[in-house]
Amino acid sequence: MLGVHEFSIAEGLAAQVLANAPAGARVREVEIRVGALRGLEPEALLMCWDSVTFGTPMAGAILQIDQRAWSITCSDCRREWTSPVPFVSCECGNATPIPSGSDELDLIAITVDEVET
Ligand SMILES: [Zn+2]
């Protein structure tokens, strides 16, 4: 299922890459970091990325998504750990540890082919 959410992220990302890549260069790879709070579906974003970059210098560029994990803190035993999902139980039996995450969406790196002159 394609979310409007992922589509608008892909569009924003493509605009950002285009603004940062050297003119005329072919983009090979784009690396982003996404905070857990974004609730992003990487597969949906990849599909949207393919569709928004179609026919642009970014077409076929690999999108590397570094999705940050949730930080979970147990209010009972004070244990802290990271988890790919926000709602988990703690080993001590507490069923409602507190999840926290960041909401960044950062463009980390753009790899381009050499511009031919
Ligand atoms: Zn605990």
Residues whose N, C-alpha, C, O or C-beta is under 5 A from the ligand:
A	BS01	ZN	C74 D76 C77 R78 R79 C90 E91 C92 N94
